[in-house]
């Protein structure tokens, strides 16, 4: 019987967990700077990063760099830290800070739930691999 997550690769889970870690770092930075004048909140949209990840995985671009000064394209792994963007919220404070604590807390709760779910799936995959190697060794 094939479950819904059986086709998920461990590398995909690893990338998703890394992405959520980057997202959580941005949220933590926003919360820590809620009283910093002129601080602009940052965000990372998980679904956009994963869409980019899967589009790169399905359409690998093979280019050869003929000069070390050329920019790499297609042979570099996607780094979620490069996709962190400013939220561009309208500033609700007189000091120019645009951190919205309600939004940040909801994003933190969402990221935490996703992280827990993906961690459980990854754990079950590893447990399955360990069991498989045990039965193969016997």
Order of alpha helices (4+ residues) and beta strands (2+ residues): alpha-beta-alpha-beta-alpha
